Structures are given as structure tokens and as C-alpha cells.
Amino acid sequence: MAAVVLADQGADVIKIEPPGWGDGIRFLGASRNGIGAMFAMINRNKRSLGVNLKHPEGAALVRLLARSVDVVMQNYRPGKIDKLGLGYEQLRTVNPDLIYLSINGMGEEGPLADQKVYDYVIQGMSGATDAQAEHGGPPRMVRSIIYDKVTALTAAQGITAALLARERGQGGQHVRLSMLDAGVYFNWPDLMWNYSFIGEDVQYAGELADSYDISQTSDGAVVSHYLGADTTPYTTEQLVDILAANDIAVGRANRRSEVADDPQVKASGTLQRVEHPRAGPMLQPRPPLRFGNGPYEQQRPSPEVGEHTVEILAELGLTMDDMRVLASQGIIG
């Protein structure tokens, strides 16, 4: 997702994945004709290079590619990418100006640095599951891979900052980001305000989330500051109008099936219909940033595994004969 943020903003993003089945995320969640909805969104505007990184010649191809790129992004556990000969210290020898981003779960030091990490692990460790509990009740999960996505957005911003620093003469650098650090940073302003001060004389406060709530209506629900009154005699539209007229922040509590038809979502052009060559018509969100130089237009649908392998390797100077030999050995695909 970090890379699609940059791809949506115009970057030429090359997704490196193993030949054959490719990225396992391709098969996660709702799908049509073998294309997953999540994969289709977070891999749009990318080119796919199918390379077996475990083969020395496959890793050599990536080192060749690294000579001419601005950024390398990887999310292996600490040390694993170095064993493939594709770590920062190894690639900076062929491209001193390289921006190299390493994303991992827990950081590079500590008792859990080598542990496999998914979003739910960070939810637990960052205090989020406690924050979802109902007034001291048992911990509860957030029903979204929120810390995967927070980490992705943080990574994209970090890359642009590193690129700006390079333009200002600071050269290439290794940027490190852990999901745990991103998650705790994300939680701290509100979820952790009662744990920020060290020492005595602290004026503790209630939870920010307790100041707003969901109020039921006769045909749905709204979200607003806590009303503390029976709102069921009102329709959702009536209650929204009453509260908005009194300058109270309010919104419909949309079912997920209603989001696409919300009048404000439609008026803002938040969603767009796209035609995927294999998956068919789809709804996807537009990039949230609106730049003044023109409207966003999707340039590429999510790629097939290795769809652009020949194109990319030809740009690196390989001939078709070179590629046939590599393909016959299972190095590319």
C-alpha cells in the first residue's frame, strides 16, 4: 500500500514478486476471475517483474535494476534481505544515491525482532485492543488492518521526505520503519494521553471516544457528540438536519453497503468505477490528495504476475535470448 500511494501520485513502481503464483495477497478476500479486490486496489499503477530472488542470478537482476532506481522498498524480517545480497549496504555500492526503505514488524533489536508480525499483533502490543474494550471489559480487536495501513502511509511520507532531503544535497540513505513504532505513534495523541506525563500532579481525563456515540433512529443511526436522549422517534435524515442546523458535527452511520451511495461521497467523487481487464467493473477510491495540476486518472490496472518482466528487463539491456535462458531456468517469469 505504501507503494501504491506513490504510484497513484505518478511514480513508476515496479513490483517484484516470485514467478508463478506471485504475491500471496493476490488471493486474499473477495475476488472475481482470480483477482482479489484488495490486491487490485493496492497494486494498481504498478508494473510486475517476476523474479526468483532466491536464485543468485535472480538477485543479480535486482542489483542491476537497483543501479537506476530512486527507491527500494522491502518488508522482510531483519537480516533476511541481506542474505539475498539485496540489503542497503550491498545496493548502495551500485547506487550511492539510493533511498532504501526497510519495513518490519518490531524493529531491528529486542526480544521480538525476529518474530513474524501481522496487524493484529500490533493492535495488541500498542494498546489498541484495550482502547476498544467497553469500560474495563475484555480487549477487543479493531475490525480493520489499521496498523498495516498506518505503517504504509507513514512509509510513503518517509520516502518523499528522504527524496526531498536528497534533492537538497543529503544524498541517499537507509530509512527504517517498524509497525510497532508506527502503531504507538499513531495511538499516542489520544489513546495514550493519560500515560504521557511522568510524575505527580497530573490532571487525568476521560476517554475522548466517550464524548461521541452512535444514536439509533427509526430507520438507521447517526454518529455525533453523545446526545443522551431517545432519538428513535426521528428518521436519520431528520436527526442529521436538526443537529447540523445547530452546528453539531453529525453524520449518517452508514452500513458498508451504503457508503458508495452516500450523497456526499458521490458529490465528492470519492469513488470511481474502473474496468479491470480480468476482474471486470470495480469500485475503487480515488487517491485522497487532490493536486492542482490536473485530475487523477488510473494509468494501469493491477498487473498479472510478471506481466512487465520482458519490458523491464529490456529496459535494462537484456536481449530476448538472455530472457529465454533465464525463463528456462525458472529465474524469471
CORDA-V204749 format. One line per field, one symbol per residue. phi: phi as a letter, one per 30 degrees, with the letter a starting at -180 (. if undefined). A space follows every 50 residues. Layout:
phi->???
This chain:
phi->.eddedddcjddccccbddjdidddeccidbbhicdddedddbdiccccd bddddedddddddddddccdbcbbbddejdddddibdddddddcadcdcb cccbdcjcbjdcdcddbbedddedddjdddddddhiddebdddadddedd dddddddddddddddddcjdidacccbcddddddedddecdcddbcdcjc hccdbddedddbaccdbdblabcaeedibdcddcdedddedddddcicda addddedcedcdedddddidcbdbcddcdidbcbddeddcdddkddbdcb deddeiecededddddjdcddeddddddcidba
